[in-house]
Amino acid sequence: MSSDIADHRPWIAIVGGFLGAGKTTLILTAAKELERRGIRSAVILNDQGNELVDTGYATQNGMQSGEVTGGCFCCRLSDLLRVMGELSAHKPDVIFAEPVGSCTDISATILHPLLEYRDEFRLAPFTVLVDPERAKNLLAVNADPDLSFLFHNQLQEADLVCWTKSDLYPDCPEISARHVRQISSRTGQGVAAWLDEIFSGNLRVGREILDIDYEQYARAEAALTWLNLQVTIEPRVPCSPAMILGPLLDHLDRDFTANHVTIVHLKAIIDSPTGFLKAAVCTNGQKPMVEGALDASPASRHVLLLNLRAVGSAQRVKEIVEVELGRIDGKLTGVHIDCFHPAAPKPERRMANAR
């Protein structure tokens, strides 16, 4: 990692990519690698709604974190700057920032405006993560046009593309990109080399500014349903986190499939006094990727956060979730469900030309 001992400005490393590409997992793995080097880091999570699984997961991993909610970074640039300033008070060397997975036009609306704050921060090149299995689907001729629009634009504006999950998918589709890497957050493959590259100063930041059709962008965003859930569960008979989360995800998958709702990304974290469990899926019928205490002991109180991004009616999605919550054998308190189709993106600032 390139560093001037007299330069106390933290690096800002924006890590983008489509829903389910593995952004949070990479950031947490990278934070551990930086800690091993004696380098402190923090993370800013971003979402259209509230109650973020990723923030809970970062907290469980002991990472200093902040949030920008109620809209993507581009529409909440002043909030992003505020949180960057708040985290800077903790003296991190690196602040990772993870934009919403359906967001694009990052270069014009975030990178180039942030370059104006070079007296306070150093900006790393924009990394876009790509799940090889998702890419095969979104690059296909019969791909969903709205999701494909978002995906292609994310690729085009990347300073660096990283194929993720290389432990699961060693072979990747052909794409047109200047700088490409393969990494695995689970095994650590390529993570150290990626960090060395983005902090080397050898890659230009914000090389590509896109010519975005914002009407099409708005339609693509609105095609997605966003659901964020928070609830406290007191089961009638004490049970482990896995005994609640496993059946709930199975039932939701079954009901979404039966109602022609396409899961784009579903992630949940359940926390109890005996341990926490996180699970995620990126499509209908997929076996959840699980992290945490699968063997946690039974507990009488659990806090569940669930974030779902899907293609389908927001009303129907909410109804399905409410039905499945009602089937849990226990007392539910503090139930908060936020379910909607995202509003049209309206950036606070947009710079049309690269510097």
GIBEL-V33809 format. One record per residue. RES is the residue in one letter. PSI is psi as a letter, one per 30 degrees, with the letter a starting at -180 (none if undefined). NEAR is the number of other C-alpha atoms within 8 Angstrom. Layout:
RES/PSI/NEAR
RES/PSI/NEAR
This chain:
M/k/7
S/k/7
S/k/5
D/j/5
I/f/5
A/f/4
D/j/6
H/g/6
R/k/9
P/k/13
W/k/11
I/j/12
A/j/13
I/k/12
V/j/13
G/a/14
G/l/14
F/l/13
L/k/11
G/g/11
A/f/10
G/g/11
K/e/12
T/e/8
T/e/8
L/e/11
I/e/10
L/e/11
T/e/12
A/e/11
A/e/12
K/e/8
E/e/9
L/e/11
E/e/10
R/f/7
R/g/6
G/g/6
I/k/10
R/k/11
S/l/14
A/l/13
V/k/13
I/j/14
L/l/13
N/k/14
D/l/13
Q/f/11
G/a/12
N/a/9
E/i/9
L/k/12
V/e/12
D/e/8
T/e/11
G/e/9
Y/e/10
A/e/12
T/e/10
Q/f/7
N/g/7
G/g/6
M/k/12
Q/k/10
S/l/12
G/l/10
E/k/9
V/j/15
T/l/10
G/g/8
G/l/12
C/l/14
F/e/13
C/e/13
C/f/10
R/h/12
L/e/12
S/e/7
D/e/9
L/e/10
L/e/8
R/e/8
V/e/12
M/e/10
G/e/8
E/e/8
L/e/14
S/f/9
A/f/6
H/g/6
K/h/8
P/l/12
D/f/11
V/k/12
I/j/15
F/k/13
A/k/12
E/j/13
P/l/13
V/k/12
G/f/9
S/g/10
C/k/11
T/a/7
D/h/12
I/e/10
S/e/14
A/e/16
T/f/14
I/e/12
L/e/13
H/e/13
P/e/12
L/f/9
L/f/8
E/f/7
Y/h/8
R/f/9
D/f/7
E/f/7
F/l/10
R/k/10
L/k/12
A/l/12
P/l/13
F/j/15
T/k/13
V/k/14
L/k/15
V/k/13
D/j/12
P/e/13
E/e/7
R/e/8
A/e/10
K/e/9
N/e/8
L/f/11
L/f/8
A/l/7
V/f/4
N/g/4
A/l/10
D/k/7
P/e/6
D/e/10
L/e/10
S/e/11
F/e/10
L/e/14
F/e/12
H/e/8
N/e/11
Q/e/15
L/e/10
Q/e/9
E/g/14
A/k/13
D/f/16
L/k/13
V/k/14
C/j/12
W/k/14
T/l/14
K/h/14
S/f/12
D/f/8
L/e/5
Y/i/9
P/f/7
D/k/6
C/k/7
P/l/7
E/k/4
I/l/4
S/j/4
A/k/10
R/e/6
H/k/7
V/k/9
R/l/10
Q/k/10
I/l/13
S/j/14
S/f/13
R/e/8
T/f/6
G/f/10
Q/k/11
G/f/10
V/e/13
A/e/10
A/e/7
W/e/9
L/e/10
D/e/10
E/e/11
I/f/12
F/g/9
S/f/9
G/g/9
N/f/6
L/k/9
R/k/8
V/k/10
G/h/15
R/e/9
E/k/10
I/k/12
L/l/10
D/j/4
I/k/6
D/j/6
Y/f/7
E/e/6
Q/e/7
Y/e/13
A/e/11
R/e/10
A/e/12
E/e/13
A/f/11
A/f/10
L/k/12
T/k/17
W/k/16
L/k/16
N/k/15
L/k/13
Q/k/13
V/k/12
T/k/12
I/k/12
E/j/11
P/k/12
R/e/8
V/k/6
P/k/10
C/l/11
S/l/12
P/e/17
A/e/10
M/f/8
I/e/10
L/e/9
G/e/8
P/e/8
L/e/10
L/e/8
D/e/8
H/e/9
L/e/11
D/e/10
R/e/9
D/e/9
F/e/14
T/e/10
A/f/7
N/g/6
H/h/7
V/k/12
T/j/11
I/k/13
V/e/12
H/k/13
L/k/12
K/k/12
A/k/12
I/k/14
I/k/13
D/k/11
S/l/11
P/f/7
T/f/9
G/l/11
F/l/12
L/k/14
K/k/12
A/k/11
A/k/11
V/l/13
C/g/11
T/l/9
N/k/10
G/g/6
Q/k/7
K/k/5
P/k/7
M/k/7
V/k/8
E/l/8
G/a/8
A/i/8
L/f/8
D/g/6
A/k/11
S/l/8
P/k/9
A/l/12
S/g/10
R/k/11
H/k/13
V/k/11
L/k/13
L/k/14
L/k/14
N/k/14
L/k/13
R/k/13
A/l/12
V/j/11
G/l/12
S/k/8
A/e/12
Q/e/8
R/e/8
V/e/14
K/e/11
E/e/8
I/e/11
V/e/9
E/e/8
V/e/8
E/e/11
L/e/8
G/f/6
R/f/6
I/k/8
D/i/6
G/a/9
K/k/8
L/k/9
T/l/7
G/h/7
V/k/9
H/j/7
I/k/9
D/j/10
C/k/12
F/l/9
H/k/11
P/k/10
A/l/7
A/k/9
P/k/8
K/i/6
P/k/10
E/e/10
R/k/8
R/k/9
M/k/9
A/f/6
N/k/6
A/k/10
R/none/3
